Amino acid sequence: MRSVLLYSRPGCGLCDEARAVILAERARTPFAFTEVDVSTDDELERAYGIRIPVVVVDGEEAFEVRVDPAAFAALLRS
């Protein structure tokens, strides 16, 4: 099963949009999903803070800032 990790923070509108894309696709395509709040960890904040949301698929960074629904779906099905 594929895995998707979303780095985000509370109050982030772009993160809300990315989460919506991810969850909509998850309703069609099964995959494991984890979300990590970068604001709870200084190291994660330094690594991802200005680039959030960052979406990692199977350990590879796939998207940052915006998640294109069609590209995300195609990536999961490839």
N, C-alpha and C positions, 0 to 999 in steps of 0.2 A: 504494500500500500504506500502511496506517495505521502509525503509529509510537507506541510506548509507552516511556516513560522512567520508571524507578523510582529515586528518591533514597532511599538506605538507608545503613546502617552495619553492620559486623560485630557479631555478638552481640545483634542486635535481634530479639526474638521476633516482634514485629508485622511487621517487615520480612520475616521468613521466611514468615509467613502470607500477606502480600501477594504475595510472589514465587511462592508455590504457586498462588494464584488466577490470577495472570498466566500462568504456564507451563501450567496446566491448560487455560485458554482458548486458549492458543496452539496446543495440540494439536488444537483444533477449528477455529480461525479464524486464518488466516495474518496476521501483522503483524510489523514490525521491533521488536525489544526491546533496550533498552540499560539497564544498571544502573550508577548512579554512587554511589560511596562518599563521603558528605559529610564523613567524618572526615579525608579527605586534602586538604581545601581549606578554609581559614578562612572565605572568603566564603560557600561553600556551607553550611558548618556554621552560620554566623549566619543564613542565609536559611531553612534547612530543619531544623536540628538538633533543635528541640523539637517539630516537626510530623511527623517521619518515622514511617512511610514516606509519601512523597508520590509519587503517580502522575500523570504528565502524558501525555495522549493528544493526539497531533497538535498539540503546543505549548500546550495548555490544561490547567491543573491540574484534575484530575477527582476525585481522592480524596486524603485524608490520614488517617493513623492506621489506618483500616480500609478494606478494599476489599470491597464487596459483590459476590459472584460474579455474581449475576443482573444487577445494574446495570452491571457492567463488560462483561459479554457483550452487553447491549443497546446500550451506548454504541459498542462496536466494530462492531456490525452496523447502526447507524443511518446 
